[in-house]
Amino acid sequence: MADHTFRELETAAYCPRKLYYRRRDGPPDVPDDVESIRSLAFDYERLLTDDAALLAAPIETAPATVRERLRAARDRLDCWADIVDPSARAVYLSGKDASGVAHKLLDTDEGPRPSLAFAGKPPEQGVWEPQTVRLVAAAKALSWERERAVDRAYAEYPAHGVVREIAVNARRTGVYRRALRTAASVDGPAARVDSDAKCAPCEYRENCGVRTRSLRSLL
């Protein structure tokens, strides 16, 4: 049985102290607005052709930009047909080290690949490190179940019209292994650290004990 969930490993990469509190309190329910954004990942073709649907969608950038990005992804990705019509949805994967849900399972010509839909804003390039950990965890679990290599995964940011393919390479696997070690070592609150941008959206900001000094006070 896997020791960790995909979400735990993502949280370990983001903030070990947050992982401690989530284990103590239990994982939070997925907010309705997050579910609404994730649902857009199954509606790309309609967003590309239906102006009313695009304008009514919970997107977080200009409608024209979302459509332009989706068109670019359609032209760029060989597996676009699998992205818009995956072989399975909300698939539970159980690997050697971690288990969790892949929002899409793509059975492409090159082999099976997981895809995860994220509600937030993507970085300028690539994928945020905690999300990389979650993607690699899904790929490793799928590889364990299928008993074959899974060398690609997809990160979708549907509120921004962004779909990115990532290679499950040695560097990303190293980040994943580090998150595994961190998750295994968390048995109490991690050491207090000075606040940074990661603290602002955290639900434990008010009571976790992390110092939240301003830049002015630091100077």
ABEGO torsion letter per residue (X at the ends): XBABBAAAAAAAAABAAAAAAAAAAEBBBBBAAAAAAAAAAAAAAAAAABAAAAAABBBABBAAAAAAAAAAAAAABAAAAAAABBABBGBBBBBAABBEBBABBBBBAAEBBBBBBBABBBBABEBBAAAAAAAAAAAAAAAAAAGBBBABBBBBBAAAGBBBBBBBBAAAAAAAAAAAAAAAABABBBBBBBBBAAAAABAAAAAAGBBBBBAAAAX
